[in-house]
Amino acid sequence: MFGPTEKNNSNMFKQLATVLLVSFTFYAHAQLIVGVPNSKMINGKPIDDQTMRSLKATETIFFYGQKDSAAFAKHGEVIKKYWKVNKLTFAPLSDFSKYPVSSGKYSYFFPEMKTMIKTMSSGTPYVAAVWTFLDLKVPTQKEYESVSRLMIGPDIEDLIYLYQNYLDEPELRIDWASWGKIKPTDHTNKLYDESAFYLHNEAQFSNFYPGLFMLYLKEISDKLINEETQGVLAKPEDELGIAALADKTLIIPEGILTEYKKFRDEFVPRDREDFFKDYPYKYEVKTYEEINEMLLTEFYDDDKYILVPAIINTDQYMNIYSTKGEWIYKDMDPFTKDYSSKDLKKIAKAIAKAAKG
Protein backbone atom coordinates (compact mmCIF):
# COMPACT_ATOMS: atom_id res chain seq x y z
CA MET A 1 0.00 0.00 0.00
CA PHE A 2 2.82 2.40 0.72
CA GLY A 3 5.30 3.78 -1.72
CA PRO A 4 6.54 2.24 -4.95
CA THR A 5 5.75 -1.40 -5.52
CA GLU A 6 8.60 -2.02 -7.93
CA LYS A 7 12.22 -0.99 -7.70
CA ASN A 8 12.04 0.81 -11.03
CA ASN A 9 9.00 2.77 -9.89
CA SER A 10 10.88 4.63 -7.14
CA ASN A 11 10.19 8.03 -8.75
CA MET A 12 6.57 7.28 -9.53
CA PHE A 13 5.09 9.39 -6.75
CA LYS A 14 7.22 12.53 -7.20
CA GLN A 15 4.49 14.31 -9.12
CA LEU A 16 1.88 13.42 -6.54
CA ALA A 17 4.20 14.36 -3.68
CA THR A 18 4.68 17.85 -5.09
CA VAL A 19 0.95 18.48 -5.20
CA LEU A 20 -0.22 16.90 -1.96
CA LEU A 21 1.78 19.12 0.42
CA VAL A 22 0.57 17.27 3.47
CA SER A 23 0.81 18.93 6.89
CA PHE A 24 1.83 16.33 9.46
CA THR A 25 0.52 17.37 12.87
CA PHE A 26 -0.21 14.15 14.73
CA TYR A 27 -2.22 13.51 17.82
CA ALA A 28 -3.47 10.30 19.34
CA HIS A 29 -7.00 8.92 19.23
CA ALA A 30 -7.50 9.11 15.45
CA GLN A 31 -9.03 6.27 13.48
CA LEU A 32 -11.65 7.51 11.02
CA ILE A 33 -12.35 11.14 10.26
CA VAL A 34 -14.88 12.16 7.62
CA GLY A 35 -14.58 15.79 6.62
CA VAL A 36 -11.46 17.95 6.48
CA PRO A 37 -9.25 16.81 9.41
CA ASN A 38 -8.74 19.67 11.87
CA SER A 39 -5.31 20.63 13.16
CA LYS A 40 -5.55 18.36 16.20
CA MET A 41 -6.75 15.36 14.22
CA ILE A 42 -9.88 15.05 16.35
CA ASN A 43 -12.78 16.19 14.18
CA GLY A 44 -13.70 16.46 10.54
CA LYS A 45 -14.60 19.98 9.47
CA PRO A 46 -17.39 20.55 6.94
CA ILE A 47 -16.29 20.29 3.32
CA ASP A 48 -16.86 23.47 1.35
CA ASP A 49 -19.16 23.37 -1.68
CA GLN A 50 -16.37 23.87 -4.20
CA THR A 51 -14.33 20.94 -2.88
CA MET A 52 -17.41 18.72 -2.82
CA ARG A 53 -18.24 19.64 -6.41
CA SER A 54 -14.66 18.86 -7.37
CA LEU A 55 -14.86 15.45 -5.68
CA LYS A 56 -18.09 14.56 -7.48
CA ALA A 57 -16.66 15.70 -10.82
CA THR A 58 -13.48 13.65 -10.53
CA GLU A 59 -12.77 9.94 -10.72
CA THR A 60 -11.37 8.49 -7.49
CA ILE A 61 -8.36 6.18 -7.83
CA PHE A 62 -7.00 3.65 -5.36
CA PHE A 63 -3.66 2.01 -6.19
CA TYR A 64 -3.27 -1.46 -4.72
CA GLY A 65 -0.12 -3.48 -4.06
CA GLN A 66 0.89 -6.92 -5.23
CA LYS A 67 -0.42 -8.71 -2.14
CA ASP A 68 -3.98 -7.57 -2.81
CA SER A 69 -3.92 -7.73 -6.60
CA ALA A 70 -5.83 -11.03 -6.82
CA ALA A 71 -8.59 -9.79 -4.49
CA PHE A 72 -9.09 -6.55 -6.43
CA ALA A 73 -8.99 -8.38 -9.76
CA LYS A 74 -11.59 -10.91 -8.60
CA HIS A 75 -13.80 -8.79 -6.34
CA GLY A 76 -13.21 -5.21 -7.49
CA GLU A 77 -16.82 -4.62 -8.50
CA VAL A 78 -18.03 -6.00 -5.17
CA ILE A 79 -15.61 -3.88 -3.13
CA LYS A 80 -16.75 -0.66 -4.78
CA LYS A 81 -20.48 -1.44 -4.65
CA TYR A 82 -21.14 0.88 -1.70
CA TRP A 83 -19.26 3.86 -3.16
CA LYS A 84 -21.83 6.36 -4.49
CA VAL A 85 -19.91 9.66 -4.51
CA ASN A 86 -18.26 9.41 -7.94
CA LYS A 87 -16.63 6.85 -10.18
CA LEU A 88 -14.17 4.66 -8.27
CA THR A 89 -11.34 2.85 -10.02
CA PHE A 90 -8.91 0.32 -8.56
CA ALA A 91 -5.57 0.13 -10.35
CA PRO A 92 -2.17 -1.48 -9.76
CA LEU A 93 0.51 1.00 -8.86
CA SER A 94 2.29 0.22 -12.11
CA ASP A 95 -0.56 2.10 -13.83
CA PHE A 96 0.11 5.30 -11.88
CA SER A 97 1.13 7.28 -14.96
CA LYS A 98 -2.28 6.65 -16.52
CA TYR A 99 -3.91 8.89 -13.88
CA PRO A 100 -1.75 12.05 -13.81
CA VAL A 101 -2.13 14.36 -10.85
CA SER A 102 -1.59 17.43 -12.98
CA SER A 103 -4.76 16.76 -14.97
CA GLY A 104 -7.04 17.62 -12.04
CA LYS A 105 -9.36 14.85 -13.22
CA TYR A 106 -8.71 12.50 -10.32
CA SER A 107 -9.13 12.25 -6.59
CA TYR A 108 -7.06 9.64 -4.78
CA PHE A 109 -7.28 7.33 -1.81
CA PHE A 110 -3.65 7.85 -0.97
CA PRO A 111 -1.62 6.09 1.76
CA GLU A 112 0.94 7.87 3.93
CA MET A 113 3.39 6.81 6.60
CA LYS A 114 5.45 8.71 9.12
CA THR A 115 7.86 7.57 11.82
CA MET A 116 9.28 9.48 14.75
CA ILE A 117 12.73 8.52 16.05
CA LYS A 118 13.93 9.43 19.52
CA THR A 119 17.10 8.63 21.44
CA MET A 120 17.41 6.97 24.84
CA SER A 121 19.65 8.43 27.55
CA SER A 122 22.18 5.76 26.61
CA GLY A 123 22.30 7.18 23.11
CA THR A 124 20.44 4.25 21.55
CA PRO A 125 17.88 5.39 18.95
CA TYR A 126 14.39 3.93 18.97
CA VAL A 127 11.14 4.37 17.11
CA ALA A 128 8.83 6.46 19.29
CA ALA A 129 5.87 6.38 16.93
CA VAL A 130 4.69 5.02 13.60
CA TRP A 131 1.64 6.46 11.88
CA THR A 132 0.07 4.93 8.79
CA PHE A 133 -3.09 6.33 7.30
CA LEU A 134 -5.22 6.50 4.16
CA ASP A 135 -6.48 9.90 3.00
CA LEU A 136 -9.07 10.73 0.38
CA LYS A 137 -7.42 13.59 -1.53
CA VAL A 138 -9.46 15.95 -3.72
CA PRO A 139 -8.05 18.49 -6.20
CA THR A 140 -8.82 22.12 -5.37
CA GLN A 141 -7.67 25.37 -6.99
CA LYS A 142 -4.52 25.52 -4.85
CA GLU A 143 -3.67 21.99 -3.85
CA TYR A 144 -5.13 18.61 -2.93
CA GLU A 145 -7.26 18.57 0.20
CA SER A 146 -8.06 15.63 2.47
CA VAL A 147 -11.78 15.01 3.01
CA SER A 148 -11.43 11.77 4.99
CA ARG A 149 -8.65 10.06 6.94
CA LEU A 150 -8.46 6.45 8.06
CA MET A 151 -5.67 5.54 10.46
CA ILE A 152 -4.56 1.97 9.85
CA GLY A 153 -2.57 -0.38 12.05
CA PRO A 154 -0.08 -3.00 10.90
CA ASP A 155 -0.50 -6.50 12.27
CA ILE A 156 1.87 -7.23 15.16
CA GLU A 157 4.57 -8.94 13.09
CA ASP A 158 4.63 -6.12 10.55
CA LEU A 159 4.50 -3.50 13.30
CA ILE A 160 7.63 -4.99 14.85
CA TYR A 161 9.20 -5.02 11.38
CA LEU A 162 8.66 -1.26 11.21
CA TYR A 163 10.15 -0.72 14.64
CA GLN A 164 13.19 -2.85 13.88
CA ASN A 165 13.96 -1.22 10.55
CA TYR A 166 14.00 2.47 11.51
CA LEU A 167 16.60 2.49 14.24
CA ASP A 168 19.59 4.26 12.71
CA GLU A 169 18.50 7.76 11.81
CA PRO A 170 17.73 10.56 14.31
CA GLU A 171 15.06 12.12 12.07
CA LEU A 172 13.83 9.63 9.51
CA ARG A 173 10.57 10.88 8.02
CA ILE A 174 8.82 8.65 5.53
CA ASP A 175 6.23 10.89 3.91
CA TRP A 176 5.98 12.03 0.34
CA ALA A 177 5.66 15.73 1.15
CA SER A 178 8.98 16.12 2.92
CA TRP A 179 10.97 13.37 1.25
CA GLY A 180 11.96 15.56 -1.69
CA LYS A 181 13.02 18.42 0.59
CA ILE A 182 15.60 16.61 2.73
CA LYS A 183 18.91 15.11 1.74
CA PRO A 184 18.67 11.43 2.58
CA THR A 185 21.80 9.40 3.03
CA ASP A 186 22.39 6.22 1.09
CA HIS A 187 21.38 4.38 4.23
CA THR A 188 18.04 6.17 4.65
CA ASN A 189 17.36 5.69 0.95
CA LYS A 190 17.92 1.97 1.39
CA LEU A 191 15.66 1.85 4.47
CA TYR A 192 12.99 3.79 2.67
CA ASP A 193 13.03 1.68 -0.48
CA GLU A 194 13.01 -1.62 1.37
CA SER A 195 10.35 -0.63 3.88
CA ALA A 196 8.06 1.03 1.34
CA PHE A 197 8.36 -2.02 -0.89
CA TYR A 198 7.63 -4.34 2.03
CA LEU A 199 4.64 -2.35 3.29
CA HIS A 200 3.05 -2.01 -0.10
CA ASN A 201 3.46 -5.62 -1.13
CA GLU A 202 3.71 -7.83 1.93
CA ALA A 203 2.50 -6.15 5.11
CA GLN A 204 -0.82 -7.14 6.66
CA PHE A 205 -2.93 -4.48 8.36
CA SER A 206 -5.28 -5.65 11.09
CA ASN A 207 -7.93 -3.05 10.21
CA PHE A 208 -7.42 -2.67 6.47
CA TYR A 209 -7.76 -5.28 3.72
CA PRO A 210 -10.02 -5.39 0.64
CA GLY A 211 -13.13 -6.71 2.41
CA LEU A 212 -12.86 -4.10 5.16
CA PHE A 213 -12.13 -1.40 2.60
CA MET A 214 -15.57 -2.19 1.18
CA LEU A 215 -17.15 -1.43 4.58
CA TYR A 216 -15.13 1.77 5.03
CA LEU A 217 -16.18 2.91 1.57
CA LYS A 218 -19.81 2.54 2.63
CA GLU A 219 -19.26 4.56 5.82
CA ILE A 220 -17.32 7.34 4.09
CA SER A 221 -19.62 7.46 1.06
CA ASP A 222 -22.81 7.68 3.12
CA LYS A 223 -21.48 10.53 5.23
CA LEU A 224 -20.09 12.49 2.28
CA ILE A 225 -23.37 12.21 0.35
CA ASN A 226 -25.38 13.25 3.40
CA GLU A 227 -22.94 16.11 4.09
CA GLU A 228 -22.17 14.69 7.51
CA THR A 229 -18.85 14.86 9.29
CA GLN A 230 -17.35 12.43 11.75
CA GLY A 231 -14.70 12.86 14.40
CA VAL A 232 -12.65 10.28 16.20
CA LEU A 233 -14.87 10.40 19.28
CA ALA A 234 -17.90 9.21 17.29
CA LYS A 235 -19.73 6.12 18.50
CA PRO A 236 -22.11 3.74 16.73
CA GLU A 237 -25.57 5.24 16.32
CA ASP A 238 -27.22 2.14 17.76
CA GLU A 239 -25.19 1.33 20.85
CA LEU A 240 -27.59 -1.48 21.69
CA GLY A 241 -26.85 -3.18 18.38
CA ILE A 242 -24.12 -5.21 20.03
CA ALA A 243 -26.86 -7.13 21.86
CA ALA A 244 -27.08 -9.25 18.69
CA LEU A 245 -23.85 -10.98 19.74
CA ALA A 246 -25.65 -12.62 22.64
CA ASP A 247 -26.62 -15.34 20.16
CA LYS A 248 -24.60 -14.50 17.05
CA THR A 249 -20.99 -15.33 16.19
CA LEU A 250 -18.07 -12.94 16.58
CA ILE A 251 -15.30 -13.53 14.05
CA ILE A 252 -11.88 -13.02 15.65
CA PRO A 253 -8.82 -12.35 13.44
CA GLU A 254 -6.10 -14.86 14.16
CA GLY A 255 -3.47 -12.12 14.11
CA ILE A 256 -4.34 -10.86 17.59
CA LEU A 257 -3.54 -14.29 19.00
CA THR A 258 0.16 -13.76 18.33
CA GLU A 259 2.23 -12.14 21.07
CA TYR A 260 5.62 -10.49 20.72
CA LYS A 261 8.12 -11.23 23.49
CA LYS A 262 10.31 -8.16 23.41
CA PHE A 263 13.25 -9.39 25.46
CA ARG A 264 13.37 -12.70 23.62
CA ASP A 265 12.65 -11.01 20.28
CA GLU A 266 10.25 -13.70 19.18
CA PHE A 267 6.59 -14.20 18.35
CA VAL A 268 4.65 -16.79 20.32
CA PRO A 269 1.01 -17.94 20.19
CA ARG A 270 -1.18 -16.76 23.05
CA ASP A 271 -2.89 -19.19 25.39
CA ARG A 272 -6.33 -19.27 23.73
CA GLU A 273 -8.09 -20.66 26.76
CA ASP A 274 -6.80 -17.76 28.83
CA PHE A 275 -7.47 -15.18 26.11
CA PHE A 276 -11.15 -16.13 25.76
CA LYS A 277 -11.82 -17.05 29.39
CA ASP A 278 -14.13 -14.08 29.98
CA TYR A 279 -15.99 -14.22 26.66
CA PRO A 280 -18.92 -16.64 27.09
CA TYR A 281 -20.52 -16.04 23.69
CA LYS A 282 -20.00 -17.73 20.32
CA TYR A 283 -16.86 -16.90 18.34
CA GLU A 284 -14.73 -18.24 15.53
CA VAL A 285 -11.05 -17.57 14.88
CA LYS A 286 -10.19 -16.97 11.23
CA THR A 287 -7.18 -15.75 9.31
CA TYR A 288 -7.29 -12.33 7.66
CA GLU A 289 -7.52 -14.10 4.31
CA GLU A 290 -10.54 -16.11 5.45
CA ILE A 291 -12.29 -13.04 6.86
CA ASN A 292 -11.58 -11.12 3.68
CA GLU A 293 -13.01 -13.88 1.51
CA MET A 294 -16.04 -14.18 3.80
CA LEU A 295 -16.80 -10.46 3.54
CA LEU A 296 -16.47 -10.50 -0.22
CA THR A 297 -18.44 -13.67 -0.94
CA GLU A 298 -20.86 -14.37 1.94
CA PHE A 299 -22.92 -11.21 1.74
CA TYR A 300 -25.36 -10.25 4.46
CA ASP A 301 -24.70 -13.14 6.79
CA ASP A 302 -26.80 -11.96 9.73
CA ASP A 303 -25.24 -14.57 12.02
CA LYS A 304 -21.69 -13.19 11.83
CA TYR A 305 -19.99 -10.04 13.05
CA ILE A 306 -16.37 -9.03 12.49
CA LEU A 307 -13.98 -7.87 15.20
CA VAL A 308 -11.65 -5.23 13.72
CA PRO A 309 -8.71 -4.55 16.05
CA ALA A 310 -5.84 -2.14 15.52
CA ILE A 311 -2.79 -0.83 17.33
CA ILE A 312 -2.17 2.68 16.00
CA ASN A 313 0.89 4.33 17.46
CA THR A 314 0.26 4.07 21.24
CA ASP A 315 -3.48 3.43 21.07
CA GLN A 316 -5.54 0.28 20.77
CA TYR A 317 -8.86 0.19 18.92
CA MET A 318 -11.59 -2.45 18.93
CA ASN A 319 -14.46 -2.07 16.47
CA ILE A 320 -17.15 -4.54 15.47
CA TYR A 321 -19.04 -4.50 12.16
CA SER A 322 -21.78 -6.63 10.70
CA THR A 323 -21.16 -8.12 7.27
CA LYS A 324 -23.53 -5.40 5.96
CA GLY A 325 -21.18 -2.71 7.24
CA GLU A 326 -23.23 -1.79 10.31
CA TRP A 327 -20.94 -0.44 13.01
CA ILE A 328 -22.10 -1.76 16.39
CA TYR A 329 -19.15 -1.40 18.79
CA LYS A 330 -16.19 0.84 19.45
CA ASP A 331 -13.60 0.91 22.21
CA MET A 332 -10.41 2.93 22.29
CA ASP A 333 -7.77 2.32 24.92
CA PRO A 334 -4.93 4.89 24.91
CA PHE A 335 -1.36 3.87 25.69
CA THR A 336 -2.14 0.22 25.08
CA LYS A 337 0.18 -1.52 22.63
CA ASP A 338 -1.10 -5.08 22.89
CA TYR A 339 -4.23 -7.21 23.15
CA SER A 340 -5.38 -9.28 26.13
CA SER A 341 -8.31 -11.16 27.62
CA LYS A 342 -9.46 -7.85 29.11
CA ASP A 343 -10.45 -6.67 25.61
CA LEU A 344 -12.82 -9.62 25.15
CA LYS A 345 -14.12 -9.12 28.68
CA LYS A 346 -15.06 -5.51 27.80
CA ILE A 347 -16.94 -6.72 24.75
CA ALA A 348 -18.74 -9.40 26.76
CA LYS A 349 -19.85 -6.82 29.33
CA ALA A 350 -21.14 -4.53 26.55
CA ILE A 351 -23.12 -7.42 25.06
CA ALA A 352 -24.66 -8.36 28.40
CA LYS A 353 -25.57 -4.73 29.16
CA ALA A 354 -27.13 -4.15 25.74
CA ALA A 355 -29.04 -7.45 25.89
CA LYS A 356 -30.74 -6.24 29.08
CA GLY A 357 -31.89 -3.14 27.23
C-alpha positions in Angstrom: 0.0 0.0 0.0 2.8 2.4 0.7 5.3 3.8 -1.7 6.5 2.2 -4.9 5.8 -1.4 -5.5 8.6 -2.0 -7.9 12.2 -1.0 -7.7 12.0 0.8 -11.0 9.0 2.8 -9.9 10.9 4.6 -7.1 10.2 8.0 -8.7 6.6 7.3 -9.5 5.1 9.4 -6.8 7.2 12.5 -7.2 4.5 14.3 -9.1 1.9 13.4 -6.5 4.2 14.4 -3.7 4.7 17.8 -5.1 0.9 18.5 -5.2 -0.2 16.9 -2.0 1.8 19.1 0.4 0.6 17.3 3.5 0.8 18.9 6.9 1.8 16.3 9.5 0.5 17.4 12.9 -0.2 14.1 14.7 -2.2 13.5 17.8 -3.5 10.3 19.3 -7.0 8.9 19.2 -7.5 9.1 15.5 -9.0 6.3 13.5 -11.7 7.5 11.0 -12.3 11.1 10.3 -14.9 12.2 7.6 -14.6 15.8 6.6 -11.5 17.9 6.5 -9.2 16.8 9.4 -8.7 19.7 11.9 -5.3 20.6 13.2 -5.6 18.4 16.2 -6.8 15.4 14.2 -9.9 15.1 16.4 -12.8 16.2 14.2 -13.7 16.5 10.5 -14.6 20.0 9.5 -17.4 20.5 6.9 -16.3 20.3 3.3 -16.9 23.5 1.3 -19.2 23.4 -1.7 -16.4 23.9 -4.2 -14.3 20.9 -2.9 -17.4 18.7 -2.8 -18.2 19.6 -6.4 -14.7 18.9 -7.4 -14.9 15.4 -5.7 -18.1 14.6 -7.5 -16.7 15.7 -10.8 -13.5 13.7 -10.5 -12.8 9.9 -10.7 -11.4 8.5 -7.5 -8.4 6.2 -7.8 -7.0 3.6 -5.4 -3.7 2.0 -6.2 -3.3 -1.5 -4.7 -0.1 -3.5 -4.1 0.9 -6.9 -5.2 -0.4 -8.7 -2.1 -4.0 -7.6 -2.8 -3.9 -7.7 -6.6 -5.8 -11.0 -6.8 -8.6 -9.8 -4.5 -9.1 -6.5 -6.4 -9.0 -8.4 -9.8 -11.6 -10.9 -8.6 -13.8 -8.8 -6.3 -13.2 -5.2 -7.5 -16.8 -4.6 -8.5 -18.0 -6.0 -5.2 -15.6 -3.9 -3.1 -16.7 -0.7 -4.8 -20.5 -1.4 -4.7 -21.1 0.9 -1.7 -19.3 3.9 -3.2 -21.8 6.4 -4.5 -19.9 9.7 -4.5 -18.3 9.4 -7.9 -16.6 6.8 -10.2 -14.2 4.7 -8.3 -11.3 2.8 -10.0 -8.9 0.3 -8.6 -5.6 0.1 -10.3 -2.2 -1.5 -9.8 0.5 1.0 -8.9 2.3 0.2 -12.1 -0.6 2.1 -13.8 0.1 5.3 -11.9 1.1 7.3 -15.0 -2.3 6.7 -16.5 -3.9 8.9 -13.9 -1.7 12.1 -13.8 -2.1 14.4 -10.8 -1.6 17.4 -13.0 -4.8 16.8 -15.0 -7.0 17.6 -12.0 -9.4 14.8 -13.2 -8.7 12.5 -10.3 -9.1 12.3 -6.6 -7.1 9.6 -4.8 -7.3 7.3 -1.8 -3.6 7.9 -1.0 -1.6 6.1 1.8 0.9 7.9 3.9 3.4 6.8 6.6 5.5 8.7 9.1 7.9 7.6 11.8 9.3 9.5 14.8 12.7 8.5 16.0 13.9 9.4 19.5 17.1 8.6 21.4 17.4 7.0 24.8 19.7 8.4 27.5 22.2 5.8 26.6 22.3 7.2 23.1 20.4 4.2 21.6 17.9 5.4 18.9 14.4 3.9 19.0 11.1 4.4 17.1 8.8 6.5 19.3 5.9 6.4 16.9 4.7 5.0 13.6 1.6 6.5 11.9 0.1 4.9 8.8 -3.1 6.3 7.3 -5.2 6.5 4.2 -6.5 9.9 3.0 -9.1 10.7 0.4 -7.4 13.6 -1.5 -9.5 15.9 -3.7 -8.1 18.5 -6.2 -8.8 22.1 -5.4 -7.7 25.4 -7.0 -4.5 25.5 -4.9 -3.7 22.0 -3.8 -5.1 18.6 -2.9 -7.3 18.6 0.2 -8.1 15.6 2.5 -11.8 15.0 3.0 -11.4 11.8 5.0 -8.7 10.1 6.9 -8.5 6.5 8.1 -5.7 5.5 10.5 -4.6 2.0 9.8 -2.6 -0.4 12.1 -0.1 -3.0 10.9 -0.5 -6.5 12.3 1.9 -7.2 15.2 4.6 -8.9 13.1 4.6 -6.1 10.6 4.5 -3.5 13.3 7.6 -5.0 14.9 9.2 -5.0 11.4 8.7 -1.3 11.2 10.2 -0.7 14.6 13.2 -2.8 13.9 14.0 -1.2 10.6 14.0 2.5 11.5 16.6 2.5 14.2 19.6 4.3 12.7 18.5 7.8 11.8 17.7 10.6 14.3 15.1 12.1 12.1 13.8 9.6 9.5 10.6 10.9 8.0 8.8 8.7 5.5 6.2 10.9 3.9 6.0 12.0 0.3 5.7 15.7 1.1 9.0 16.1 2.9 11.0 13.4 1.2 12.0 15.6 -1.7 13.0 18.4 0.6 15.6 16.6 2.7 18.9 15.1 1.7 18.7 11.4 2.6 21.8 9.4 3.0 22.4 6.2 1.1 21.4 4.4 4.2 18.0 6.2 4.6 17.4 5.7 0.9 17.9 2.0 1.4 15.7 1.8 4.5 13.0 3.8 2.7 13.0 1.7 -0.5 13.0 -1.6 1.4 10.3 -0.6 3.9 8.1 1.0 1.3 8.4 -2.0 -0.9 7.6 -4.3 2.0 4.6 -2.4 3.3 3.0 -2.0 -0.1 3.5 -5.6 -1.1 3.7 -7.8 1.9 2.5 -6.2 5.1 -0.8 -7.1 6.7 -2.9 -4.5 8.4 -5.3 -5.6 11.1 -7.9 -3.1 10.2 -7.4 -2.7 6.5 -7.8 -5.3 3.7 -10.0 -5.4 0.6 -13.1 -6.7 2.4 -12.9 -4.1 5.2 -12.1 -1.4 2.6 -15.6 -2.2 1.2 -17.1 -1.4 4.6 -15.1 1.8 5.0 -16.2 2.9 1.6 -19.8 2.5 2.6 -19.3 4.6 5.8 -17.3 7.3 4.1 -19.6 7.5 1.1 -22.8 7.7 3.1 -21.5 10.5 5.2 -20.1 12.5 2.3 -23.4 12.2 0.4 -25.4 13.2 3.4 -22.9 16.1 4.1 -22.2 14.7 7.5 -18.8 14.9 9.3 -17.3 12.4 11.7 -14.7 12.9 14.4 -12.7 10.3 16.2 -14.9 10.4 19.3 -17.9 9.2 17.3 -19.7 6.1 18.5 -22.1 3.7 16.7 -25.6 5.2 16.3 -27.2 2.1 17.8 -25.2 1.3 20.8 -27.6 -1.5 21.7 -26.8 -3.2 18.4 -24.1 -5.2 20.0 -26.9 -7.1 21.9 -27.1 -9.2 18.7 -23.9 -11.0 19.7 -25.7 -12.6 22.6 -26.6 -15.3 20.2 -24.6 -14.5 17.1 -21.0 -15.3 16.2 -18.1 -12.9 16.6 -15.3 -13.5 14.0 -11.9 -13.0 15.6 -8.8 -12.4 13.4 -6.1 -14.9 14.2 -3.5 -12.1 14.1 -4.3 -10.9 17.6 -3.5 -14.3 19.0 0.2 -13.8 18.3 2.2 -12.1 21.1 5.6 -10.5 20.7 8.1 -11.2 23.5 10.3 -8.2 23.4 13.3 -9.4 25.5 13.4 -12.7 23.6 12.7 -11.0 20.3 10.3 -13.7 19.2 6.6 -14.2 18.4 4.6 -16.8 20.3 1.0 -17.9 20.2 -1.2 -16.8 23.0 -2.9 -19.2 25.4 -6.3 -19.3 23.7 -8.1 -20.7 26.8 -6.8 -17.8 28.8 -7.5 -15.2 26.1 -11.1 -16.1 25.8 -11.8 -17.1 29.4 -14.1 -14.1 30.0 -16.0 -14.2 26.7 -18.9 -16.6 27.1 -20.5 -16.0 23.7 -20.0 -17.7 20.3 -16.9 -16.9 18.3 -14.7 -18.2 15.5 -11.1 -17.6 14.9 -10.2 -17.0 11.2 -7.2 -15.7 9.3 -7.3 -12.3 7.7 -7.5 -14.1 4.3 -10.5 -16.1 5.5 -12.3 -13.0 6.9 -11.6 -11.1 3.7 -13.0 -13.9 1.5 -16.0 -14.2 3.8 -16.8 -10.5 3.5 -16.5 -10.5 -0.2 -18.4 -13.7 -0.9 -20.9 -14.4 1.9 -22.9 -11.2 1.7 -25.4 -10.3 4.5 -24.7 -13.1 6.8 -26.8 -12.0 9.7 -25.2 -14.6 12.0 -21.7 -13.2 11.8 -20.0 -10.0 13.0 -16.4 -9.0 12.5 -14.0 -7.9 15.2 -11.6 -5.2 13.7 -8.7 -4.6 16.1 -5.8 -2.1 15.5 -2.8 -0.8 17.3 -2.2 2.7 16.0 0.9 4.3 17.5 0.3 4.1 21.2 -3.5 3.4 21.1 -5.5 0.3 20.8 -8.9 0.2 18.9 -11.6 -2.4 18.9 -14.5 -2.1 16.5 -17.1 -4.5 15.5 -19.0 -4.5 12.2 -21.8 -6.6 10.7 -21.2 -8.1 7.3 -23.5 -5.4 6.0 -21.2 -2.7 7.2 -23.2 -1.8 10.3 -20.9 -0.4 13.0 -22.1 -1.8 16.4 -19.2 -1.4 18.8 -16.2 0.8 19.5 -13.6 0.9 22.2 -10.4 2.9 22.3 -7.8 2.3 24.9 -4.9 4.9 24.9 -1.4 3.9 25.7 -2.1 0.2 25.1 0.2 -1.5 22.6 -1.1 -5.1 22.9 -4.2 -7.2 23.2 -5.4 -9.3 26.1 -8.3 -11.2 27.6 -9.5 -7.9 29.1 -10.4 -6.7 25.6 -12.8 -9.6 25.2 -14.1 -9.1 28.7 -15.1 -5.5 27.8 -16.9 -6.7 24.7 -18.7 -9.4 26.8 -19.9 -6.8 29.3 -21.1 -4.5 26.6 -23.1 -7.4 25.1 -24.7 -8.4 28.4 -25.6 -4.7 29.2 -27.1 -4.2 25.7 -29.0 -7.4 25.9 -30.7 -6.2 29.1 -31.9 -3.1 27.2 
